[in-house]
Amino acid sequence: MAERLAVIGILIVVVGIPAGITWSKGQRLAFFLGFLGLGMIWIVAACRLARPSSWWAQRFYGPEKLRRAEERFGARAAALS
């Protein structure tokens, strides 16, 4: 029983948290592709820059990082949400 709880805890940390971060960063395609890649895509997407209109960018990014996100995704991405 304890082993099962440990495995579930590890799965939540290794897969669940990056999936949630990927979704909150506005990277919907990477989120859905993560199901095919067994979560590896979520780990990579969680480390990448968020869309400027996403909840993550609005909450955690300062002016400099928000400017970088707008340069990368363009003004169109900021207007989508």
Helices and strands as residue ranges (DSSP letters): H 2-11, I 12-16, H 17-24, H 28-36, H 40-47, H 55-60, H 63-80
